[in-house]
């Protein structure tokens, strides 16, 4: 019997890689829903090819375009954030949560109420509302499988192990586009330069986040939330080849590493086929040809995002929602060329300081409404910080 699957964020890099795997065995899957944003042509093409029940764009003003692209296919069209959340609520056996940013939180929570399997690529959900997400999964008996390459690697290394025997978790970072740049040149970095990753083929936003190490900062918080380890147990190691995705250190001194090519289909495929391992169309590494793996300690002067992530974990409460909202807003400011590359970290730090000073918000009970309110206030504060820096 075919498995019912939905992909939230189908037109992004994670969604496209997921669809690539599904398209290789179309008879094994019944595609319920695909959601996307502005790439209507791709969304419609995939929905028609995989005979999805419904395709949804986040942009209500593009509904007519989507309907036109789907005309005669029998695929239902819908638009808007509420329609995406409704699609996440449709019965499915496996749901990929790959919407970028805090926008993925509400649909992810709706998907968890299915009580089936959620493949989680939306790291912002755990950063903004880790406790809420995990409590909801527990309430409905939903299994969450991490899809970030680092967290999939940690998850796989922990199979059959007792988390109490773990001393440390090491997540690796490529260092992004500017890992070898002189510090004094970072302020001159252009948008095009920041948007080019040396190893991974990803979307623009996550590629820039890799260069600033905000992506890794988010993953530190995600590791803390998902695996329930203390911030002190989480380390970051710069590994330019991006082939060792994470290492788990145990109390007997052993390190278990997950090694694979820099191809997101590896982590996606593990989640898609779990608990089985099935053939994946990814490169087989030739270790003799590779010869050596390179490692270096991260420089927190170059990458202040790592320090800010640790301060966020130490503060607790809904500080993660502030961190993510400020990060997303600062990234918007850089893409709009309102601030330079290093100023993104300054905006996040300014926003955290302002939100720490306001009473009640960060320490309020973690509900979806409260998280969204904190997100709204933090974005407003971050926009003010951008205006101040740009002025």
TORSEDO-816531 format. One record per atom (N, C-alpha, C): x, y, z; residue in one letter. Coordinates in steps of 0.02 Angstrom, whole numbers, padded with zeros to 5 digits, always signed. Atoms other than C-alpha are relative to their C-alpha. Layout:
<atoms>
XYZA;...
</atoms>
This chain:
<atoms>
+00042-00060+00000X;+00000+00000+00000X;+00044+00062+00000X;-00041-00060+00006X;+00068+00170-00049X;-00005+00042+00064X;-00002-00044-00058X;+00121+00286+00092X;-00024+00070-00019X;+00024-00068+00011X;+00030+00452+00103X;+00052+00049+00026X;-00052-00048-00020X;+00157+00594+00106X;-00021+00071-00019X;+00008-00071+00016X;+00150+00784+00112X;+00068+00033+00008X;-00063-00037-00004X;+00294+00905+00083X;-00017+00073+00008X;+00010-00071-00015X;+00281+01075+00165X;+00065+00036-00016X;-00061-00031+00024X;+00405+01186+00075X;+00029-00038-00058X;-00021+00045+00053X;+00412+01082-00083X;+00045+00032-00052X;-00039-00032+00053X;+00494+01213-00195X;+00070+00021+00023X;-00067-00015-00024X;+00646+01242-00083X;+00048-00058-00012X;-00050+00051+00014X;+00807+01141-00089X;-00015-00066+00034X;+00018+00062-00035X;+00751+01016+00043X;-00060-00033-00033X;+00059+00027+00033X;+00581+00996-00038X;+00016-00031-00067X;-00017+00027+00066X;+00655+00971-00210X;+00040-00065+00005X;-00037+00062-00010X;+00776+00840-00147X;-00046-00056+00025X;+00049+00050-00022X;+00632+00752-00059X;-00040-00026-00059X;+00040+00020+00059X;+00530+00751-00219X;+00042-00041-00048X;-00044+00040+00043X;+00680+00684-00314X;-00001-00073+00022X;+00001+00069-00025X;+00681+00530-00202X;-00068-00032-00011X;+00068+00028+00009X;+00492+00508-00210X;-00013-00016-00073X;+00011+00010+00072X;+00492+00525-00400X;+00035-00062-00026X;-00036+00060+00021X;+00614+00379-00412X;-00040-00064+00015X;+00043+00058-00016X;+00481+00262-00338X;-00071+00025+00008X;+00065-00033-00007X;+00315+00348-00375X;-00056-00046+00022X;+00053+00046-00020X;+00211+00192-00348X;-00001-00013+00075X;-00005+00012-00073X;+00269+00185-00167X;-00033+00055+00040X;+00024-00058-00037X;+00194+00354-00123X;-00064+00028-00030X;+00061-00037+00018X;+00027+00443-00128X;+00009+00070+00027X;-00015-00068-00021X;+00064+00629-00124X;-00065+00037+00017X;+00060-00034-00024X;-00067+00719-00021X;+00004+00075-00016X;-00005-00073+00006X;-00006+00900-00018X;+00071+00022-00013X;-00064-00035+00011X;+00135+01007-00085X;-00013+00074+00012X;+00007-00072-00011X;+00160+01185-00024X;+00064+00036-00022X;-00057-00040+00021X;+00273+01323-00086X;-00015+00074+00010X;+00008-00073-00006X;+00292+01511-00099X;-00011+00030-00069X;+00009-00037+00062X;+00322+01611-00256X;+00016-00037-00064X;-00019+00037+00061X;+00388+01479-00376X;-00059-00043-00023X;+00062+00033+00019X;+00217+01436-00447X;+00012-00053-00054X;-00012+00048+00055X;+00284+01351-00604X;+00027-00066+00027X;-00029+00061-00028X;+00388+01227-00503X;-00051-00038+00042X;+00050+00031-00043X;+00249+01196-00377X;-00052-00038-00041X;+00050+00031+00043X;+00122+01160-00513X;+00028-00060-00038X;-00032+00054+00038X;+00242+01053-00614X;+00007-00063+00044X;-00010+00057-00045X;+00282+00942-00464X;-00067-00030+00022X;+00066+00025-00022X;+00101+00931-00407X;-00033-00042-00055X;+00029+00038+00057X;+00046+00873-00580X;+00038-00065-00011X;-00041+00060+00014X;+00192+00752-00603X;-00013-00055+00052X;+00008+00049-00053X;+00161+00668-00435X;-00074-00009+00020X;+00072+00008-00009X;-00030+00681-00444X;-00020+00015+00073X;+00017-00022-00068X;-00044+00775-00279X;-00075+00016+00004X;+00070-00020-00011X;-00216+00803-00204X;-00008+00075-00002X;+00005-00073-00006X;-00181+00987-00171X;+00069+00032-00003X;-00060-00041+00000X;-00049+01119-00204X;-00018+00068+00029X;+00015-00062-00035X;-00039+01275-00096X;+00059+00048-00005X;-00050-00052-00004X;+00057+01437-00115X;-00013+00044+00061X;+00007-00043-00059X;+00090+01547+00036X;-00028+00068-00018X;+00018-00067+00022X;+00050+01701-00068X;-00071+00000-00028X;+00070+00000+00022X;-00137+01733-00083X;-00009+00034-00068X;+00007-00036+00063X;-00111+01852-00229X;+00022-00043-00060X;-00022+00044+00055X;-00039+01706-00331X;-00048-00058-00011X;+00046+00055+00006X;-00190+01593-00314X;-00025-00009-00072X;+00024+00006+00069X;-00256+01633-00489X;+00054-00030-00045X;-00055+00027+00040X;-00084+01596-00562X;+00007-00075+00012X;-00006+00071-00015X;-00079+01429-00472X;-00058-00039-00031X;+00058+00033+00031X;-00254+01384-00529X;+00010-00008-00075X;-00011+00003+00072X;-00207+01425-00707X;+00052-00054-00017X;-00053+00049+00013X;-00049+01319-00698X;-00024-00072+00011X;+00025+00067-00016X;-00149+01171-00628X;-00062-00018-00041X;+00062+00009+00037X;-00296+01189-00749X;-00002-00068-00036X;+00009+00064+00034X;-00360+01020-00808X;+00036-00059+00031X;-00040+00054-00031X;-00245+00920-00693X;-00038-00038+00053X;+00036+00031-00055X;-00371+00881-00558X;+00031+00014+00068X;-00033-00018-00063X;-00252+00951-00426X;-00035+00062+00028X;+00032-00057-00033X;-00339+01066-00302X;+00052+00055+00013X;-00044-00057-00014X;-00264+01241-00280X;-00026+00039+00059X;+00018-00042-00058X;-00262+01346-00122X;+00057+00048+00013X;-00051-00050-00013X;-00167+01495-00054X;-00009+00029+00070X;+00001-00033-00065X;-00121+01581+00108X;+00029-00044+00055X;-00031+00037-00055X;-00041+01533+00272X;-00049-00047+00034X;+00049+00044-00032X;-00202+01463+00343X;-00013-00062-00043X;+00009+00057+00045X;-00220+01351+00189X;+00059-00049+00007X;-00058+00044-00011X;-00043+01284+00219X;-00009-00039+00064X;+00011+00035-00063X;-00086+01244+00399X;-00055-00053-00007X;+00054+00049+00013X;-00247+01158+00340X;+00028-00061-00036X;-00030+00056+00037X;-00145+01052+00219X;+00042-00044+00047X;-00041+00038-00048X;-00028+01002+00360X;-00044-00044+00044X;+00047+00038-00041X;-00183+00938+00451X;-00031-00058-00038X;+00029+00055+00038X;-00234+00823+00309X;+00035-00066+00017X;-00030+00064-00019X;-00208+00639+00351X;+00057-00021-00046X;-00059+00023+00037X;-00036+00577+00297X;+00040-00045+00046X;-00042+00045-00039X;+00086+00443+00352X;+00068+00031+00016X;-00067-00030-00006X;+00242+00551+00331X;-00004+00070-00027X;+00004-00071+00020X;+00256+00740+00324X;+00069+00031+00006X;-00063-00038-00001X;+00411+00839+00277X;-00014+00072+00017X;+00006-00070-00020X;+00422+01006+00367X;+00063+00037-00022X;-00058-00033+00029X;+00539+01108+00258X;-00013+00073-00018X;+00012-00072+00009X;+00462+01282+00260X;+00055+00037+00036X;-00056-00037-00029X;+00601+01406+00293X;-00026+00052+00049X;+00015-00053-00048X;+00592+01515+00448X;-00055-00016+00049X;+00051+00008-00051X;+00469+01541+00589X;-00068-00015-00030X;+00063+00015+00034X;+00329+01525+00460X;-00016-00074+00001X;+00011+00072-00001X;+00352+01337+00474X;-00026-00026+00066X;+00018+00025-00066X;+00304+01328+00658X;-00073-00022+00004X;+00071+00018-00005X;+00113+01330+00646X;-00018-00061-00042X;+00014+00061+00038X;+00104+01204+00502X;+00033-00062+00031X;-00034+00056-00032X;+00231+01095+00593X;-00039-00026+00059X;+00041+00021-00057X;+00124+01093+00750X;-00063-00035-00024X;+00060+00033+00027X;-00029+01050+00645X;+00017-00070-00025X;-00021+00066+00024X;+00067+00907+00565X;+00012-00048+00057X;-00013+00043-00058X;+00117+00840+00736X;-00065-00030+00027X;+00063+00025-00026X;-00066+00819+00780X;-00026-00061-00040X;+00017+00060+00038X;-00073+00682+00647X;+00017-00063+00040X;-00020+00059-00038X;+00015+00564+00768X;+00036-00051-00043X;-00036+00047+00044X;+00120+00488+00627X;+00074+00016+00003X;-00071-00016+00003X;+00295+00540+00571X;+00010+00069-00030X;-00018-00066+00026X;+00362+00717+00549X;+00075+00000-00012X;-00070-00009+00018X;+00526+00737+00456X;+00014+00075+00006X;-00008-00071-00018X;+00590+00901+00527X;+00064+00030-00029X;-00055-00038+00027X;+00700+01010+00419X;-00004+00073+00019X;+00010-00069-00021X;+00629+01173+00489X;+00031+00010+00070X;-00036-00007-00063X;+00760+01206+00623X;-00028+00056+00043X;+00027-00056-00036X;+00674+01368+00669X;-00054-00021+00051X;+00052+00024-00046X;+00532+01269+00750X;+00030-00018+00067X;-00032+00020-00063X;+00649+01194+00879X;+00033+00059+00035X;-00033-00058-00030X;+00744+01356+00905X;-00051+00046+00032X;+00052-00046-00025X;+00585+01460+00929X;-00041-00031+00056X;+00050+00030-00045X;+00479+01335+01023X;+00014-00074+00010X;-00018+00070-00007X;+00572+01174+01059X;-00044-00038+00048X;+00042+00034-00051X;+00474+01130+01216X;-00070-00010-00026X;+00067+00005+00027X;+00308+01166+01132X;-00004-00055-00053X;-00001+00049+00054X;+00354+01061+00981X;+00005-00071+00027X;-00011+00068-00027X;+00416+00911+01080X;-00057-00022+00044X;+00058+00018-00041X;+00273+00917+01204X;-00060-00019-00043X;+00054+00016+00045X;+00150+00918+01059X;+00010-00069-00032X;-00015+00065+00029X;+00237+00769+00979X;-00015-00056+00051X;+00012+00051-00052X;+00229+00674+01144X;-00075-00009+00012X;+00072+00003-00012X;+00045+00717+01168X;-00035-00042-00053X;+00034+00034+00054X;-00004+00648+00998X;+00036-00064-00023X;-00036+00061+00018X;+00122+00506+00990X;+00034+00004-00068X;-00033-00010+00064X;+00210+00580+00839X;+00075-00011+00006X;-00072+00010+00003X;+00385+00525+00793X;+00031+00057-00041X;-00036-00051+00037X;+00501+00668+00743X;+00068-00027-00021X;-00065+00020+00026X;+00648+00625+00632X;+00037+00061-00026X;-00036-00061+00022X;+00780+00762+00610X;+00027-00008-00070X;-00023+00002+00070X;+00827+00805+00431X;+00060+00046-00012X;-00065-00034+00006X;+00966+00932+00457X;+00054-00053-00003X;-00051+00052+00008X;+01121+00836+00403X;+00035-00015+00066X;-00035+00010-00064X;+01203+00864+00573X;-00042-00039+00049X;+00043+00032-00050X;+01055+00810+00676X;-00022-00069-00020X;+00009+00068+00024X;+01018+00662+00567X;+00061-00043+00017X;-00062+00036-00017X;+01200+00612+00593X;+00002-00017+00074X;+00001+00013-00072X;+01183+00630+00782X;-00050-00055+00016X;+00053+00049-00012X;+01020+00532+00781X;+00024-00070-00019X;-00024+00066+00022X;+01101+00391+00682X;+00055-00027+00045X;-00054+00022-00044X;+01254+00387+00795X;-00026-00023+00068X;+00028+00017-00066X;+01141+00369+00947X;-00046-00061-00002X;+00043+00059+00003X;+01041+00220+00883X;+00030-00056+00042X;-00023+00053-00044X;+01056+00085+01015X;+00041+00023+00059X;-00042-00028-00054X;+01148+00202+01134X;-00044+00032+00053X;+00033-00035-00055X;+01099+00275+01302X;+00025+00072+00001X;-00020-00071+00001X;+01098+00465+01297X;+00038+00018+00063X;-00036-00014-00062X;+01161+00461+01477X;+00074-00014-00005X;-00071+00017+00008X;+01326+00390+01414X;+00036+00050-00046X;-00030-00050+00045X;+01355+00540+01298X;+00033+00056+00040X;-00036-00055-00032X;+01488+00663+01355X;-00004+00064-00040X;-00001-00060+00041X;+01487+00780+01207X;-00027-00017-00070X;+00022+00005+00070X;+01412+00809+01035X;+00036+00054-00039X;-00037-00047+00041X;+01516+00890+00900X;-00036+00006-00067X;+00029-00012+00065X;+01429+00968+00751X;+00051+00038-00042X;-00051-00029+00043X;+01535+01017+00603X;-00029+00056-00042X;+00019-00057+00043X;+01531+01174+00497X;+00051+00008-00055X;-00047-00009+00055X;+01606+01205+00327X;+00040+00065+00009X;-00031-00066-00004X;+01646+01385+00374X;-00027+00048-00052X;+00032-00042+00050X;+01551+01448+00223X;+00047+00037-00045X;-00037-00034+00054X;+01608+01569+00091X;+00059+00040+00025X;-00052-00046-00023X;+01718+01677+00203X;+00046-00029+00054X;-00039+00031-00055X;+01807+01551+00314X;+00074+00019-00002X;-00071-00016+00006X;+01978+01603+00246X;+00012+00074-00014X;-00008-00072+00013X;+01946+01788+00222X;+00033+00035+00060X;-00024-00042-00055X;+02044+01915+00324X;-00059+00034+00035X;+00056-00028-00037X;+01931+01982+00462X;-00018+00071-00024X;+00012-00070+00018X;+01953+02161+00405X;-00036+00007-00068X;+00034-00003+00064X;+01880+02117+00233X;-00074-00018+00003X;+00068+00025-00003X;+01715+02047+00296X;-00052+00055-00011X;+00047-00055+00009X;+01631+02217+00297X;-00010+00017-00074X;+00005-00014+00072X;+01663+02225+00109X;-00034-00057-00038X;+00029+00058+00033X;+01581+02056+00073X;-00065+00019-00035X;+00060-00017+00039X;+01448+02070-00063X;-00053-00055+00009X;+00055+00048-00004X;+01280+01984-00070X;+00014-00060-00045X;-00016+00056+00045X;+01336+01879-00219X;+00053-00045+00030X;-00054+00041-00031X;+01493+01822-00128X;-00027-00042+00058X;+00028+00036-00058X;+01394+01774+00028X;-00049-00054-00022X;+00051+00046+00024X;+01268+01679-00079X;+00030-00060-00036X;-00033+00055+00034X;+01397+01556-00148X;+00033-00045+00051X;-00028+00047-00049X;+01435+01402-00042X;+00053-00044-00033X;-00053+00040+00030X;+01597+01305-00070X;-00017-00074-00008X;+00013+00072+00002X;+01519+01133-00041X;-00072-00018-00016X;+00070+00019+00003X;+01329+01129-00028X;-00037+00040-00053X;+00044-00034+00046X;+01197+01173-00158X;-00065+00015+00038X;+00056-00017-00043X;+01069+01266-00051X;-00031+00066-00024X;+00031-00064+00015X;+00952+01414-00059X;+00042+00058+00025X;-00040-00059-00016X;+01017+01592-00042X;+00003+00013+00075X;+00002-00020-00070X;+00961+01621+00137X;+00043-00046+00043X;-00039+00046-00041X;+01037+01465+00212X;+00074+00003-00019X;-00070-00007+00021X;+01196+01491+00110X;+00032+00060+00034X;-00026-00058-00036X;+01218+01665+00185X;+00006-00016+00074X;-00003+00020-00071X;+01178+01594+00357X;+00060-00045+00013X;-00059+00042-00008X;+01316+01468+00329X;+00063+00043+00003X;-00059-00044+00001X;+01441+01606+00289X;+00006+00039+00066X;-00001-00038-00063X;+01391+01703+00446X;+00004-00046+00061X;+00003+00052-00052X;+01382+01540+00548X;-00064+00006+00041X;+00064+00000-00035X;+01206+01587+00603X;-00037-00066-00009X;+00029+00066+00010X;+01151+01423+00527X;+00026-00049+00053X;-00029+00045-00050X;+01270+01332+00644X;-00023+00020+00070X;+00025-00024-00064X;+01215+01440+00790X;-00070-00028+00013X;+00067+00029-00007X;+01037+01384+00758X;+00004-00074+00015X;-00007+00072-00009X;+01095+01204+00751X;+00025-00018+00070X;-00020+00011-00069X;+01179+01219+00921X;-00062-00001+00045X;+00061-00004-00040X;+01013+01272+00997X;-00045-00060-00015X;+00041+00057+00021X;+00923+01137+00897X;+00025-00065+00034X;-00029+00059-00032X;+01042+01004+00966X;-00018-00002+00074X;+00017-00006-00071X;+01012+01065+01143X;-00073-00019+00012X;+00071+00012-00009X;+00823+01058+01121X;-00019-00072-00017X;+00024+00066+00024X;+00804+00896+01024X;+00029-00058+00039X;-00032+00057-00033X;+00930+00785+01113X;+00006+00008+00076X;+00001-00012-00072X;+00910+00862+01287X;+00070-00007+00031X;-00067-00003-00028X;+01096+00888+01313X;+00014+00072+00020X;-00014-00067-00025X;+01169+01036+01405X;+00040+00039-00051X;-00039-00041+00047X;+01243+01182+01308X;+00075-00015+00004X;-00071+00013-00009X;+01413+01138+01382X;+00023-00064-00035X;-00018+00062+00033X;+01408+00968+01297X;+00004+00006-00076X;+00004-00008+00073X;+01389+01041+01122X;+00060+00041-00024X;-00059-00033+00028X;+01543+01087+01021X;-00010+00010-00075X;-00001-00012+00072X;+01570+01157+00846X;+00071-00007-00025X;-00066+00010+00029X;+01714+01106+00736X;-00004+00018-00074X;-00001-00018+00071X;+01756+01185+00568X;+00033-00057-00039X;-00023+00057+00040X;+01775+01046+00440X;-00015+00018-00073X;+00012-00028+00067X;+01797+01121+00265X;-00027-00049-00051X;+00023+00047+00051X;+01762+00959+00169X;-00074-00018+00006X;+00072+00014-00011X;+01585+00941+00242X;-00018-00073-00012X;+00014+00071+00008X;+01596+00752+00243X;-00013-00036+00066X;+00019+00023-00066X;+01593+00718+00429X;-00052+00048+00026X;+00056-00045-00015X;+01425+00788+00481X;-00009+00012+00074X;+00002-00008-00073X;+01432+00760+00668X;+00037-00058+00031X;-00033+00052-00040X;+01522+00660+00802X;-00032-00001+00069X;+00026+00008-00067X;+01456+00592+00965X;+00055-00032+00043X;-00052+00025-00046X;+01580+00569+01109X;-00032-00032+00061X;+00030+00037-00055X;+01541+00440+01243X;+00047+00000+00061X;-00037-00004-00063X;+01597+00420+01423X;+00059-00048+00004X;-00059+00043+00002X;+01724+00286+01375X;+00054+00029-00045X;-00050-00033+00041X;+01818+00410+01266X;-00009-00011-00075X;+00010+00014+00071X;+01751+00342+01101X;-00037+00057-00034X;+00035-00047+00043X;+01696+00456+00961X;-00031-00038-00058X;+00034+00031+00056X;+01566+00396+00836X;-00017+00054-00050X;+00010-00051+00051X;+01564+00494+00674X;-00046-00026-00055X;+00041+00015+00059X;+01438+00499+00532X;+00034+00033-00059X;-00037-00024+00057X;+01529+00515+00366X;-00040-00012-00064X;+00036+00008+00063X;+01447+00546+00198X;+00011+00061-00044X;-00009-00057+00045X;+01446+00660+00046X;-00045+00058+00019X;+00043-00058-00015X;+01376+00837+00059X;-00060+00001-00046X;+00059+00009+00041X;+01209+00785-00014X;-00060-00010+00047X;+00056+00002-00047X;+01046+00820+00079X;-00045-00061-00010X;+00041+00060+00010X;+00965+00666+00002X;+00019-00056+00048X;-00020+00051-00049X;+01064+00564+00127X;-00044+00004+00063X;+00040-00009-00060X;+00976+00636+00280X;-00075-00006-00015X;+00071+00005+00018X;+00809+00652+00189X;-00019-00074-00010X;+00014+00070+00013X;+00818+00471+00130X;-00002-00041+00063X;+00002+00036-00064X;+00858+00409+00305X;-00067+00010+00034X;+00064-00014-00032X;+00702+00496+00371X;-00058-00030-00040X;+00054+00025+00042X;+00595+00442+00223X;-00009-00076+00007X;+00003+00073-00002X;+00639+00257+00239X;+00003-00029+00071X;-00007+00024-00069X;+00662+00246+00428X;-00058-00045+00020X;-00064+00022-00030X;+00681+00123+00512X;+00044-00041-00046X;-00043+00037+00047X;+00748+00037+00356X;+00053+00046-00029X;-00048-00035+00043X;+00901+00087+00258X;-00009-00026-00070X;+00009+00020+00070X;+00872+00087+00071X;+00051+00036-00044X;-00047-00029+00048X;+00980+00125-00080X;-00016+00073-00012X;+00008-00070+00015X;+01007+00311-00108X;+00047+00020-00057X;-00041-00020+00057X;+01074+00395-00266X;+00051+00054+00019X;-00050-00049-00022X;+01217+00483-00176X;+00070-00029-00013X;-00069+00019+00013X;+01404+00480-00205X;+00026-00047+00054X;-00036+00044-00046X;+01505+00340-00127X;+00070+00028+00009X;-00064-00033-00012X;+01658+00416-00044X;+00059-00047-00012X;-00063+00035+00008X;+01831+00360-00096X;+00049+00030+00050X;-00040-00030-00053X;+01926+00388+00066X;+00073+00004-00018X;-00070-00003+00020X;+02094+00347-00011X;+00013+00060-00045X;-00007-00058+00044X;+02066+00480-00143X;-00005+00065+00040X;+00006-00059-00042X;+02010+00605-00011X;+00063+00012+00040X;-00065-00004-00033X;+02166+00568+00089X;-00003+00023+00072X;+00001-00027-00068X;+02140+00679+00241X;-00064+00041+00011X;+00053-00045-00021X;+02003+00768+00336X;+00032+00056+00040X;-00028-00059-00033X;+02039+00944+00396X;-00048+00025+00053X;+00041-00028-00054X;+01977+01017+00560X;+00035+00062+00028X;-00028-00057-00036X;+01999+01182+00648X;-00053+00026+00049X;+00045-00029-00049X;+01925+01270+00798X;-00033+00062-00029X;+00034-00060+00026X;+01794+01403+00759X;+00024+00063+00036X;-00020-00065-00027X;+01844+01585+00785X;-00063+00041+00015X;+00061-00035-00018X;+01705+01671+00881X;+00004+00075-00011X;-00005-00070+00022X;+01773+01841+00832X;-00024+00005-00072X;+00023+00002+00069X;+01745+01795+00650X;-00074-00017-00002X;+00069+00025+00001X;+01581+01708+00693X;-00033+00011+00068X;+00031-00015-00065X;+01499+01796+00842X;-00068-00034+00010X;+00064+00035-00006X;+01337+01701+00804X;+00005-00058+00048X;-00008+00058-00045X;+01408+01553+00901X;-00005+00022+00073X;+00005-00027-00068X;+01429+01658+01058X;-00072+00020+00016X;+00069-00022-00011X;+01254+01730+01038X;-00046-00059+00010X;+00040+00061-00009X;+01181+01555+01024X;+00007-00026+00071X;-00011+00025-00068X;+01259+01506+01190X;-00033+00047+00051X;+00035-00047-00044X;+01193+01664+01273X;-00076-00011-00003X;+00072+00014+00008X;+01021+01622+01203X;-00020-00062+00039X;+00015+00060-00038X;+01025+01447+01276X;+00003+00012+00075X;-00007-00016-00071X;+01083+01514+01443X;-00060+00039+00026X;+00056-00041-00021X;+00940+01639+01449X;-00064-00041+00003X;+00058+00044-00002X;+00810+01506+01409X;-00066+00034-00017X;+00066-00026+00015X;+00623+01535+01399X;-00012+00004-00075X;+00013-00009+00071X;+00572+01605+01231X;+00054+00044-00033X;-00054-00038+00030X;+00740+01686+01196X;+00018-00027-00069X;-00013+00028+00066X;+00760+01566+01051X;-00043+00032-00054X;+00044-00033+00048X;+00611+01649+00966X;+00027+00070-00017X;-00030-00065+00012X;+00697+01818+00987X;+00061-00007-00046X;-00061+00012+00039X;+00861+01750+00919X;-00018-00013-00073X;+00017+00017+00069X;+00778+01676+00764X;-00031+00059-00037X;+00032-00057+00033X;+00669+01828+00727X;+00051+00054-00017X;-00051-00050+00013X;+00817+01944+00743X;+00047-00022-00056X;-00043+00027+00053X;+00923+01831+00634X;-00032+00005-00068X;+00035-00004+00063X;+00792+01822+00498X;-00006+00072-00025X;+00008-00071+00019X;+00764+02010+00501X;+00067+00030-00020X;-00067-00024+00018X;+00951+02047+00499X;+00020-00026-00069X;-00015+00028+00066X;+00969+01931+00350X;-00038+00038-00054X;+00038-00041+00047X;+00830+02026+00262X;+00036+00066-00013X;-00035-00064+00006X;+00926+02186+00297X;+00063-00005-00042X;-00061+00010+00040X;+01086+02116+00222X;-00019-00011-00074X;+00021+00013+00069X;+00996+02050+00067X;-00024+00064-00033X;+00023-00065+00026X;+00916+02222+00047X;+00055+00052-00003X;-00059-00043+00001X;+01091+02297+00063X;-00007+00061+00046X;+00008-00054-00050X;+01038+02402+00214X;+00057-00002+00050X;-00056+00009-00047X;+01178+02332+00324X;+00052-00044-00033X;-00053+00042+00028X;+01344+02249+00289X;+00002-00068+00035X;-00001+00069-00024X;+01391+02069+00326X;+00010-00006+00076X;-00009+00007-00073X;+01462+02088+00504X;-00057+00031+00040X;+00053-00034-00038X;+01318+02202+00554X;-00060-00044+00014X;+00054+00046-00015X;+01197+02056+00548X;+00005-00024+00073X;-00010+00023-00069X;+01272+01992+00712X;-00013+00058+00049X;+00012-00058-00043X;+01265+02168+00786X;-00076+00011+00010X;+00073-00009-00005X;+01079+02179+00747X;-00030-00052+00046X;+00026+00053-00043X;+01045+02012+00830X;+00018+00014+00073X;-00021-00015-00068X;+01145+02063+00984X;-00040+00059+00028X;+00040-00057-00022X;+01055+02231+00994X;-00071-00021+00017X;+00069+00022-00011X;+00886+02144+00981X;-00006-00042+00063X;+00001+00041-00062X;+00926+02016+01116X;+00004+00045+00061X;-00008-00046-00057X;+00982+02157+01232X;-00065+00037+00013X;+00062-00038-00009X;+00822+02255+01202X;-00056-00045+00028X;+00052+00045-00023X;+00709+02103+01227X;+00013-00025+00071X;-00016+00018-00070X;+00801+02053+01386X;-00024+00054+00048X;+00018-00056-00043X;+00761+02225+01453X;-00076+00009+00006X;+00073-00008-00004X;+00573+02210+01419X;-00029-00054+00045X;+00027+00045-00052X;+00469+02131+01555X;-00051-00050-00029X;+00053+00049+00009X;+00371+01970+01539X;-00001-00040-00063X;+00009+00034+00065X;+00387+01923+01357X;+00039-00066-00004X;-00042+00059+00009X;+00531+01800+01359X;-00019-00055+00048X;+00015+00050-00052X;+00475+01713+01519X;-00074-00020+00001X;+00070+00018+00002X;+00291+01698+01471X;-00008-00075-00016X;+00013+00070+00016X;+00212+01525+01453X;+00007-00011-00075X;-00013+00013+00071X;+00265+01446+01288X;-00061-00030-00033X;+00055+00020+00043X;+00110+01439+01180X;+00013+00026-00070X;-00011-00024+00068X;+00098+01465+00993X;-00013+00075-00003X;+00015-00071+00002X;+00016+01635+01018X;+00055+00042+00032X;-00053-00038-00034X;+00150+01691+01141X;+00065-00001-00039X;-00061+00003+00042X;+00291+01631+01029X;-00007+00049-00059X;+00011-00046+00057X;+00215+01726+00882X;+00002+00073+00022X;-00003-00069-00025X;+00197+01882+00990X;+00073+00021+00012X;-00071-00015-00010X;+00380+01873+01042X;+00035+00008-00067X;-00029-00005+00067X;+00427+01844+00861X;-00015+00068-00030X;+00020-00065+00027X;+00330+02000+00810X;+00039+00057+00033X;-00035-00053-00036X;+00408+02109+00945X;+00075+00001-00017X;-00071+00004+00015X;+00583+02046+00907X;+00014+00026-00071X;-00010-00026+00068X;+00564+02082+00721X;-00005+00076-00002X;+00007-00073-00003X;+00506+02257+00761X;+00064+00032+00029X;-00062-00025-00031X;+00658+02283+00874X;+00059-00006-00047X;-00056+00011+00047X;+00775+02210+00743X;-00002+00050-00057X;+00006-00049+00053X;+00707+02325+00608X;+00024+00069+00024X;-00024-00063-00028X;+00740+02473+00723X;+00076-00001+00005X;-00074+00006-00005X;+00918+02409+00752X;+00032+00007-00069X;-00026-00007+00068X;+00944+02395+00564X;-00001+00073-00021X;+00006-00072+00019X;+00881+02573+00538X;+00054+00041+00035X;-00052-00036-00037X;+01000+02634+00673X;+00069-00013-00029X;-00066+00018+00028X;+01149+02540+00600X;+00008+00031-00070X;-00004-00026+00069X;+01106+02594+00422X;+00007+00075+00000X;-00004-00073-00003X;+01089+02775+00477X;+00067+00025+00021X;
</atoms>
